Amino acid sequence: MSSKEKLKNFPRFETDREAEDFVDTADLSEYDFSGFTPLSRFEFQPKDTSINLRLPRSQLDAVKAEAAKQGLPYQRFIRELLQRGMETLRLSEIRALS
């Protein structure tokens, strides 16, 4: 692709499977990745510790339903929620110090 050709916008996907299929078949050099942010470092770290967490059934059902809507395994979805919560907490602490 020449530098004069405009890069395509990256499409949105409903599930991980759709994204995986796209990446397997598309020529990614045709797409604009400039607006992307890297995935969190936590997802790439080995998952070497497990926890036992007691939740109300209704809360776990709600988490599983939302994870399914987003096309994610529910345990990954829980990790992402924890990560977002920790990032929000850190940002709040930084703002409080400013």
Residue pairs with C-beta under 8 A, 6 or more apart in sequence:
1 7
1 29
1 30
7 30
7 31
7 32
8 30
8 31
8 32
9 31
9 32
10 31
10 32
10 33
10 36
11 22
13 19
13 22
13 71
14 71
15 70
15 71
16 71
16 72
17 71
18 71
40 80
40 83
42 79
42 83
43 76
43 79
43 80
43 83
55 63
63 74
63 77
63 78
63 81
64 74
66 77
67 73
67 74
67 76
67 77
67 78
68 74
70 77
72 80
